[in-house]
Amino acid sequence: MERQLVDTIIEQTDIMFYNMDIALKTCNLNGIVCEMPIWKHLYQTLHSLDRWFINPEQYSEPIFHEKNLNSLEIKSDCTLSKKELVSYFDGIKIKINKYLSELTDDMLYEKPQVCEYNRLALVLGQYRHLMCHIGIINGSTINETGKWPKVVGLDKRFGNEYYE
């Protein structure tokens, strides 16, 4: 069982999670981008990560989910708090880390049950999606505060600072 590629995916996933954590800690949840509050942008991003990283065809909505809550085109009557978003994110990290711990390189070529995409495409698609939305969220933070939220790359310069 070869795991060299999976180990790289795990490393990159840790970086992605770190960057999302910084975005969550530095954003103004009530800030508005394209007529939607940042909390809704965060939820849409997390919801997609939760659904699409492993297998979008075998997915259960979180218990607090309401119809269109993950849509950036339809306003919601409810509001999610930072605590709820962080808790949801923490659960997603556990779920994804468990999945990755059981994955092998050969499995990356396979399509999960009843899914049209292979596992590698699902992972890469979520990297692209998540980092796109982190950019939007961080852009709103930069616009509002004049500070650049920290973003970690391949150099893995983690730390306790939230801003560059």
KETOR-774701 format. One line per 5 residues: number of its first residue (from 1); for each residue x, y, z of C-alpha. Coordinates in steps of 0.1 Angstrom, whole numbers, plus 5000, padded with zeros to 4 digits. Example, Ala and Ser with C-alpha at 12.3 -4.5 7.8 and 13.67 -1.06 7.14 Angstrom:
BEGIN
1	5123:4955:5078 | 5137:4989:5071
This chain:
BEGIN
1	5000:5000:5000 | 5017:5031:4987 | 5009:5063:5006 | 5034:5089:4993 | 5007:5108:4974
6	4982:5105:5002 | 5009:5118:5026 | 5013:5149:5004 | 4975:5153:5003 | 4975:5152:5041
11	5002:5178:5044 | 4984:5201:5019 | 4951:5195:5037 | 4966:5206:5070 | 4978:5238:5053
16	4943:5244:5038 | 4927:5238:5072 | 4951:5263:5088 | 4943:5289:5062 | 4906:5284:5068
21	4911:5287:5105 | 4928:5321:5101 | 4900:5333:5078 | 4874:5323:5104 | 4893:5340:5132
26	4899:5373:5113 | 4867:5379:5094 | 4837:5400:5103 | 4809:5375:5100 | 4784:5404:5094
31	4805:5419:5066 | 4788:5418:5032 | 4802:5406:4999 | 4779:5405:4969 | 4748:5411:4991
36	4755:5381:5014 | 4770:5382:5049 | 4805:5366:5053 | 4790:5340:5076 | 4770:5327:5047
41	4801:5327:5025 | 4819:5306:5052 | 4790:5282:5055 | 4788:5277:5017 | 4825:5270:5017
46	4824:5246:5046 | 4792:5229:5033 | 4809:5222:5000 | 4841:5209:5017 | 4819:5186:5038
51	4800:5173:5009 | 4825:5171:4980 | 4858:5162:4996 | 4849:5125:5001 | 4818:5116:4981
56	4790:5140:4972 | 4766:5112:4965 | 4768:5097:5000 | 4763:5128:5021 | 4740:5138:5049
61	4733:5175:5056 | 4744:5188:5090 | 4715:5188:5116 | 4712:5226:5116 | 4711:5229:5078
66	4680:5246:5063 | 4670:5247:5026 | 4693:5271:5006 | 4714:5279:5037 | 4744:5270:5015
71	4733:5292:4986 | 4750:5325:4979 | 4721:5335:4957 | 4693:5331:4983 | 4691:5351:5015
76	4685:5331:5047 | 4662:5339:5076 | 4686:5323:5101 | 4722:5334:5110 | 4750:5311:5120
81	4773:5322:5148 | 4811:5319:5148 | 4808:5292:5174 | 4785:5272:5151 | 4808:5277:5121
86	4839:5267:5141 | 4821:5236:5155 | 4810:5226:5120 | 4846:5231:5107 | 4861:5211:5135
91	4837:5182:5127 | 4846:5184:5090 | 4884:5183:5099 | 4879:5151:5119 | 4858:5135:5092
96	4884:5143:5064 | 4914:5134:5085 | 4898:5100:5093 | 4891:5095:5056 | 4927:5104:5046
101	4941:5081:5072 | 4924:5052:5055 | 4932:5062:5019 | 4960:5047:4997 | 4976:5061:4966
106	4958:5035:4944 | 4924:5046:4958 | 4930:5081:4944 | 4923:5068:4909 | 4890:5052:4919
111	4856:5068:4918 | 4837:5065:4951 | 4804:5046:4949 | 4780:5062:4925 | 4802:5093:4920
116	4813:5105:4886 | 4847:5119:4898 | 4877:5100:4911 | 4890:5107:4946 | 4919:5129:4935
121	4895:5151:4914 | 4873:5155:4945 | 4902:5165:4967 | 4917:5189:4942 | 4883:5205:4935
126	4879:5213:4971 | 4914:5228:4974 | 4905:5251:4945 | 4870:5259:4959 | 4882:5265:4995
131	4911:5287:4986 | 4890:5308:4962 | 4865:5315:4990 | 4893:5321:5015 | 4906:5348:4991
136	4872:5364:4989 | 4867:5363:5027 | 4902:5376:5034 | 4897:5403:5008 | 4867:5415:5028
141	4889:5415:5059 | 4916:5434:5042 | 4891:5459:5028 | 4875:5464:5062 | 4907:5464:5085
146	4936:5472:5062 | 4953:5441:5076 | 4963:5410:5056 | 4952:5377:5072 | 4980:5352:5072
151	4980:5326:5044 | 5004:5297:5047 | 5018:5281:5015 | 5042:5252:5008 | 5068:5266:5032
156	5044:5257:5061 | 5052:5287:5082 | 5026:5281:5108 | 5025:5303:5139 | 5002:5321:5163
161	5000:5353:5142 | 4967:5360:5124 | 4980:5387:5102 | 5010:5391:5078
